[in-house]
Amino acid sequence: MTPVLLFLVLHLLLGAVLPLPRDPRPLFYTLLANAGSGLGRRLNRDTRPPGDLAFRGFVAVAVVTAFSAIIAYAFYRAAQYPYGWLGGTVFLFFSASLMGPVKLLRAVTDALAKDDTAKAVKLLQPCFPAPLSSADSHTLARRAAEWSAVSLDVHFTAPLFWFLLLGAPGAMLSVTFAALREAFGGHKFFGRFARLLDRLFNIVPALLTAFILMFCAIFVSGCSPRRALETAFSQAGKYKSSGFLGLPVAAMAGALGVTLGGAEGWIGPKDSTARLSAAQLQRCAMIHFVFFLCVTVLVSAGILLENIMVK
């Protein structure tokens, strides 16, 4: 657990002083998503039969996974040497991120509070494949809140969970399958295998993310843990995206008391609105930060318990 705790502390300190990156997603995720998109453009042809497309999708997943396995093995071998935990910390900086999304949410909140939708679009566009140029301020705030819930799961909880369970190889597989789901998982046949693997690797992290979000709602003014619980387990299935992403999105919608979704399906408590304001987005950023603190406390408690048991 030492690399995880060191990553969390350094991530907080560096996140406070470093400027907002153009793309707040982790480096490994971005590289693998781009690699998957490139393979998808070459192998995915609508004129081919479904069986051929499914096989080609399997090949694309296998190629990208083999590449990521080489990276994971290098960090795994480095961990066997003295001070190998430093390598694990570096690996996590490339595989997970939370302060980046927090800074993005705060920047988007400031832009929307000043009615600067052009700046908000510029900040959010790297996170979405579809253009946002025609979106109004309410839509931009809603998309930012929805993406923040997904990023908590995909870019933070899942990599840390699998790193604690299986080390660098487990975290790398989680990042790889999530990136490939984004790259070509939306294709019915070509993305079938990517969707399946992402669902298998994300069910536990998605549940953990939803439960921690519910707990975080206790400490953020205007948020409701009870509403988050009810929404998460009654409406998560309405979210059409694969990988159990409906759980964190529904938990976030319930915590904030708003409606999220859209093309993926509308999720939110009864009588809630999809016209999000800058103030609601600010509460979303605060939930992110409290989430970070909760995970840090849990990891610290785990290290303390581990030391007590060893003694």
Residue pairs with C-beta under 8 A, 6 or more apart in sequence:
1 164
1 299
1 302
1 303
1 306
2 85
2 88
2 303
3 85
3 86
3 88
3 89
3 91
3 92
3 163
4 88
4 92
4 160
4 163
4 164
4 299
5 296
5 299
5 300
5 303
6 85
6 89
7 88
7 89
7 92
7 93
7 96
8 292
8 295
8 296
8 299
9 296
10 89
10 93
11 93
11 97
11 98
11 99
12 99
12 292
12 296
14 99
15 98
15 99
15 100
15 102
15 103
16 99
20 100
20 103
20 104
20 107
20 123
21 100
22 126
23 30
23 126
23 127
24 97
24 100
24 101
24 103
24 104
24 126
24 127
24 151
25 33
25 97
25 100
25 126
25 127
25 151
25 155
26 94
26 95
26 96
26 97
26 155
26 159
26 175
27 94
28 68
28 71
28 94
28 95
28 172
28 175
28 179
29 95
29 154
29 155
29 175
29 178
29 179
30 179
32 64
32 67
32 68
32 175
32 176
32 179
32 180
32 183
33 179
33 180
33 182
33 183
34 183
35 64
35 67
35 183
36 60
36 64
36 179
36 180
36 182
36 183
36 184
36 194
37 183
37 184
39 60
39 63
39 64
39 184
40 60
40 183
40 184
40 187
40 190
43 56
43 57
43 59
43 60
43 190
44 53
44 56
44 57
44 184
44 187
44 190
45 53
48 56
50 188
50 189
51 189
53 187
53 189
53 190
54 189
54 190
54 192
54 193
56 190
57 184
57 187
57 189
57 190
57 191
57 192
57 193
57 194
58 193
60 180
60 184
60 190
60 194
61 177
61 180
61 193
61 194
61 197
64 176
64 179
64 180
65 173
65 176
65 177
68 172
68 173
68 175
68 176
69 169
69 172
71 172
72 168
72 169
72 171
72 172
72 173
73 169
75 87
75 88
75 90
75 91
75 168
76 167
76 168
76 169
78 84
78 87
79 85
79 87
79 88
79 167
79 168
88 163
88 167
88 168
91 163
91 168
91 171
92 159
92 160
92 163
92 171
95 159
95 163
95 171
95 172
95 175
96 155
96 156
96 159
96 160
96 163
96 171
97 151
97 155
97 156
98 151
98 152
98 155
98 156
98 288
98 291
98 292
99 292
101 147
101 148
101 151
101 152
101 155
101 288
102 285
102 288
102 289
102 292
104 123
104 124
104 127
104 144
105 144
105 148
105 281
105 284
105 285
105 288
106 282
106 285
107 123
108 120
108 123
108 124
108 140
108 141
108 144
108 281
109 278
109 281
109 282
109 285
111 117
111 119
111 120
111 123
112 120
112 137
112 140
112 141
112 277
112 278
112 281
113 278
115 137
117 135
117 136
117 137
117 140
120 137
120 140
120 144
121 132
121 133
121 135
121 140
124 132
124 140
124 143
124 144
124 147
125 131
125 132
127 147
127 151
128 143
128 147
132 139
132 140
132 143
135 143
138 274
138 275
138 276
138 277
139 262
141 276
141 277
141 278
141 280
141 281
142 258
142 259
142 260
142 262
142 274
142 276
143 262
144 281
144 284
145 252
145 253
145 256
145 258
145 260
145 276
145 280
145 281
145 284
146 249
146 252
146 260
146 261
146 262
146 264
148 252
148 284
148 285
148 288
149 209
149 213
149 245
149 248
149 249
149 251
149 252
149 253
149 260
150 245
150 248
150 249
152 209
152 213
152 248
152 252
152 288
152 291
153 202
153 205
153 206
153 209
153 245
153 247
153 248
154 178
154 202
154 243
154 245
156 209
156 291
156 292
156 295
157 205
157 206
157 208
157 209
157 212
157 295
158 174
158 175
158 178
158 201
158 202
158 205
158 206
159 171
159 174
159 175
160 171
160 295
161 174
161 204
161 205
161 208
162 170
162 171
162 173
162 174
162 201
162 205
163 170
163 171
166 173
173 201
174 201
174 202
174 205
177 194
177 197
177 198
177 200
177 201
177 202
178 198
178 201
178 202
178 243
180 191
180 194
180 197
180 198
181 191
181 194
181 195
181 198
181 242
181 243
183 194
184 190
184 191
184 194
185 191
185 194
185 195
185 198
185 242
185 243
195 242
195 243
198 242
198 243
199 242
199 243
199 244
202 243
202 244
202 245
203 244
206 243
206 244
206 245
206 247
206 248
207 244
207 247
209 247
209 248
209 251
210 228
210 232
210 236
210 247
210 248
210 250
210 251
212 291
212 294
212 295
213 228
213 232
213 248
213 251
213 252
213 255
213 287
213 291
214 225
214 228
214 229
214 232
214 251
214 255
215 225
215 294
216 223
216 255
216 287
216 290
216 291
216 294
217 223
217 224
217 225
217 227
217 228
217 255
217 287
218 225
219 290
220 255
220 283
220 286
220 287
220 290
221 283
222 256
222 257
222 283
223 255
223 256
223 257
223 283
223 287
224 254
224 255
224 257
225 255
227 254
227 255
227 257
227 269
228 251
228 252
228 254
228 255
229 251
229 254
230 254
230 269
231 250
231 251
231 253
231 254
231 267
231 268
231 269
232 247
232 248
232 250
232 251
232 254
233 250
234 250
235 246
235 250
235 253
235 267
235 268
236 244
236 246
236 247
236 249
236 250
236 267
237 246
238 246
238 250
238 261
238 265
238 266
238 267
239 245
239 246
239 249
239 250
239 261
239 264
239 265
239 267
240 263
240 264
240 265
241 264
246 265
246 267
249 260
249 261
249 264
249 267
250 260
250 267
252 260
252 284
252 287
253 259
253 260
253 261
253 267
253 268
253 269
253 272
254 268
254 269
255 287
256 276
256 280
256 283
256 284
256 287
257 268
257 269
257 272
258 268
258 272
258 273
258 274
258 276
258 280
259 266
259 267
259 268
259 269
259 272
259 273
259 274
260 266
260 267
260 268
260 274
261 267
261 268
262 274
266 274
268 274
